[in-house]
Amino acid sequence: MVDFDDLHSRDVQKKLLHKTELLKNRPENRFNTDFGMIASLGGVIIVPILIGVFSGSYLEEKFPQHFSWRLSLIFLGFVWGIINAYLWIKNENRKIIQNNSEDTQKRDKHE
């Protein structure tokens, strides 16, 4: 006959040990890590917009048209920046999932 209390206590013990290891492996200063990620994400979006601003100013000066080069290229830079941000977040998410699966495999080997 199976002792369900014993199985439950083993399961709880494994979960607690796993959470303890996660806390030990957590970066000490999450603020710096999070701020760095947000700053990088802002840079990924802002740089193409700034390229659009300066390129648009140059083109308006050299090749005047009936439309605004600057506004057109700012919009294009914004779209480019959003696409870059999406791809960057998707790549970071893939890395996080891969690291979590590797940690799970390592943990399962040790148990």
C-alpha positions as CSV (number, residue, x, y, z in Angstrom):
1,M,0.0,0.0,0.0
2,V,1.3,3.5,-0.9
3,D,1.7,6.1,1.8
4,F,0.3,9.2,0.3
5,D,1.5,11.5,3.1
6,D,5.1,10.3,2.5
7,L,4.8,11.0,-1.2
8,H,3.3,14.4,-0.6
9,S,6.1,15.4,1.8
10,R,8.8,14.3,-0.7
11,D,7.1,16.3,-3.4
12,V,7.0,19.4,-1.1
13,Q,10.6,18.8,-0.1
14,K,11.7,18.7,-3.7
15,K,9.8,21.9,-4.5
16,L,11.3,23.7,-1.5
17,L,14.8,22.6,-2.5
18,H,14.3,23.7,-6.0
19,K,13.0,27.2,-4.9
20,T,16.0,27.5,-2.5
21,E,18.4,26.8,-5.4
22,L,16.7,29.3,-7.6
23,L,17.0,32.0,-4.9
24,K,20.7,31.1,-4.5
25,N,21.3,31.5,-8.2
26,R,19.3,34.7,-8.6
27,P,21.4,37.7,-9.5
28,E,22.1,39.8,-6.4
29,N,21.1,43.2,-7.8
30,R,18.0,42.8,-10.0
31,F,17.5,46.5,-10.3
32,N,20.7,47.0,-12.3
33,T,19.8,44.0,-14.5
34,D,16.3,45.2,-15.2
35,F,17.4,48.8,-15.8
36,G,20.0,47.6,-18.2
37,M,17.5,45.6,-20.2
38,I,15.1,48.5,-20.3
39,A,17.8,50.9,-21.4
40,S,18.9,48.5,-24.1
41,L,15.3,48.1,-25.3
42,G,15.0,51.9,-25.4
43,G,18.2,52.2,-27.4
44,V,16.9,49.6,-29.9
45,I,13.8,51.7,-30.5
46,I,15.4,55.2,-30.3
47,V,18.4,54.7,-32.6
48,P,16.3,54.1,-35.8
49,I,14.1,57.0,-35.0
50,L,17.1,59.3,-34.6
51,I,18.5,58.0,-37.9
52,G,15.2,58.9,-39.4
53,V,15.3,62.4,-37.9
54,F,18.8,63.2,-39.2
55,S,18.4,61.5,-42.5
56,G,15.1,63.3,-43.1
57,S,16.6,66.7,-42.2
58,Y,19.4,66.1,-44.7
59,L,17.1,65.0,-47.4
60,E,14.7,68.0,-46.9
61,E,17.7,70.3,-47.2
62,K,19.1,68.6,-50.4
63,F,16.0,67.3,-52.1
64,P,12.9,69.4,-51.2
65,Q,9.6,67.6,-52.0
66,H,5.9,68.3,-51.5
67,F,6.0,65.9,-48.5
68,S,8.1,65.9,-45.4
69,W,11.1,63.6,-45.6
70,R,11.7,64.0,-41.9
71,L,8.2,62.9,-40.8
72,S,8.2,60.0,-43.3
73,L,11.6,58.8,-42.1
74,I,10.7,59.2,-38.4
75,F,7.7,57.0,-39.0
76,L,9.8,54.5,-40.9
77,G,12.4,54.6,-38.0
78,F,9.7,54.0,-35.5
79,V,8.4,51.0,-37.3
80,W,12.0,49.7,-37.7
81,G,12.6,50.2,-34.0
82,I,9.5,48.4,-33.0
83,I,10.4,45.4,-35.2
84,N,13.9,45.4,-33.7
85,A,12.5,45.5,-30.2
86,Y,10.1,42.6,-30.9
87,L,12.9,40.5,-32.4
88,W,15.2,41.4,-29.4
89,I,12.5,40.4,-26.9
90,K,11.7,37.2,-28.8
91,N,15.4,36.3,-28.8
92,E,15.8,37.1,-25.0
93,N,12.7,35.0,-24.2
94,R,14.1,32.1,-26.2
95,K,17.4,32.3,-24.2
96,I,15.5,32.4,-20.9
97,I,13.4,29.3,-21.9
98,Q,16.6,27.5,-23.0
99,N,18.4,28.3,-19.8
100,N,15.4,27.2,-17.7
101,S,15.1,23.9,-19.6
102,E,18.9,23.3,-19.1
103,D,18.5,24.0,-15.4
104,T,15.6,21.6,-15.2
105,Q,17.6,18.9,-16.9
106,K,20.6,19.4,-14.6
107,R,18.3,19.3,-11.6
108,D,16.6,16.1,-12.8
109,K,20.0,14.4,-13.3
110,H,20.9,15.1,-9.7
111,E,17.7,13.7,-8.3
